[in-house]
Amino acid sequence: MTEFIVEADGGSRGNPGPAGSGAVVIDAATGSVVVEIARFIGVATNNVAEYTALIAALEACAQLDSGARITVRMDSKLVIEQMSGRWQIKHVDMRDLAAQARALAVGRVQTYQWIPREINTRADALANKAMDERADSIRFISVEAEGEATVESAATPMAAVAEFNAELPSSVRAPGGVTELLTTVILVRHGRTALTESKRISGRGGENPALSAAGRDDAARVAKAVSQIGKSGPWAHIKAPSAIICSPVLRAHETANIIGSSIAIVAKTDDDLSEISFGAWDGLTNDEARNAYPELFEQWRGSWQVSPPGGEALIDFDLRIAAARDRIFENHAGETVVVVSHVMPTRGFIRAAFEAGISAYWRPQISPCSISIVRFWGNETAEVLAINVTAHLAD
């Protein structure tokens, strides 16, 4: 049976600060290194970086030989004692990471050993490499019969990180002199409702439907995706969320609570994040509204100032979304905030990021439980990372 030794380490320059993890997988029979891993995490703590290193190494072991027996060696007393079951895991972030590690370790890791830092130099060097280069890399190394090591595969830095600046706008063309703190906004639309599924207009008033069964499944899937932000997956390089702000409308509030349960954050509501009001058209299909108000319906399309009967004009809606956005900048500067709302508020944030015109309120498609990510330096500048990501909803 194959036996591997894992040596893993993580570091954070600031704790929390820019963080990286490093690990090597060693063939226990020969003492040869068969995998080298460096992973840039973004802003995180030492403990998060150390757990991330362990998870990456266990994933590599599974790729090499899913039945291999593994000895883990680390200079993190916390990770070794928690994974051995001798210490309790009190911090929520650590519980999630430990759960990921245990799922990979069950039936495979035989021993967890603490080693002094001066013995863990290979993993430490790889963690520092990740922080220095702000990039991910992994090398799988085979040992030829003659004893010469050759690289079987070497990963280029993860594309999402290669040109990413964790603190300032990433593009060299962006204006300099930014003084406001970065606030990263994770925009999530609510899950489906009976009105969504029947293609009926659903604003801030009217029936106020709850999530359907499909909508609750949507919410569970997006919650899992959000829980990985700042830890693993395509958005591991972004700072993990520390707050959830949501619309008080039931479907958004329910979605936010499901996400909150997955990351142990209680969602707070902001009335200004409610969907635009459609007044008398709420609950109708588009055709029903057009047939009932043919002239007004055509005037309303593409207009800042025309509103449905008893509804809300886009110019007024835009002002309240701007007010909600400013409160987020004021109260959560330097943080990552999950904003759970609706189609139009999500478009409002994207419009502000692009400094776009009115057409930004109908050009982006925003699907139920999609994720869009925008980075704001107050109202000075912004950077759009993603719009309408739905890969997490696929079976």
Secondary structure as GFF3:
##gff-version 3
##sequence-region A 1 395
A	DSSP	beta_strand	3	12	.	.	.	ID=ss1
A	DSSP	beta_strand	17	27	.	.	.	ID=ss2
A	DSSP	beta_strand	33	44	.	.	.	ID=ss3
A	DSSP	alpha_helix	46	64	.	.	.	ID=ss4
A	DSSP	beta_strand	69	74	.	.	.	ID=ss5
A	DSSP	alpha_helix	77	83	.	.	.	ID=ss6
A	DSSP	alpha_helix	92	105	.	.	.	ID=ss7
A	DSSP	beta_strand	109	114	.	.	.	ID=ss8
A	DSSP	three_ten_helix	117	119	.	.	.	ID=ss9
A	DSSP	alpha_helix	121	133	.	.	.	ID=ss10
A	DSSP	beta_strand	137	143	.	.	.	ID=ss11
A	DSSP	beta_strand	149	154	.	.	.	ID=ss12
A	DSSP	alpha_helix	159	162	.	.	.	ID=ss13
A	DSSP	beta_strand	182	189	.	.	.	ID=ss14
A	DSSP	alpha_helix	194	197	.	.	.	ID=ss15
A	DSSP	alpha_helix	213	227	.	.	.	ID=ss16
A	DSSP	three_ten_helix	233	235	.	.	.	ID=ss17
A	DSSP	beta_strand	243	246	.	.	.	ID=ss18
A	DSSP	alpha_helix	250	263	.	.	.	ID=ss19
A	DSSP	beta_strand	268	269	.	.	.	ID=ss20
A	DSSP	three_ten_helix	271	273	.	.	.	ID=ss21
A	DSSP	three_ten_helix	279	281	.	.	.	ID=ss22
A	DSSP	alpha_helix	286	292	.	.	.	ID=ss23
A	DSSP	alpha_helix	294	300	.	.	.	ID=ss24
A	DSSP	alpha_helix	314	331	.	.	.	ID=ss25
A	DSSP	beta_strand	336	341	.	.	.	ID=ss26
A	DSSP	alpha_helix	343	354	.	.	.	ID=ss27
A	DSSP	three_ten_helix	358	361	.	.	.	ID=ss28
A	DSSP	beta_strand	371	377	.	.	.	ID=ss29
A	DSSP	beta_strand	381	389	.	.	.	ID=ss30
A	DSSP	three_ten_helix	391	393	.	.	.	ID=ss31
###
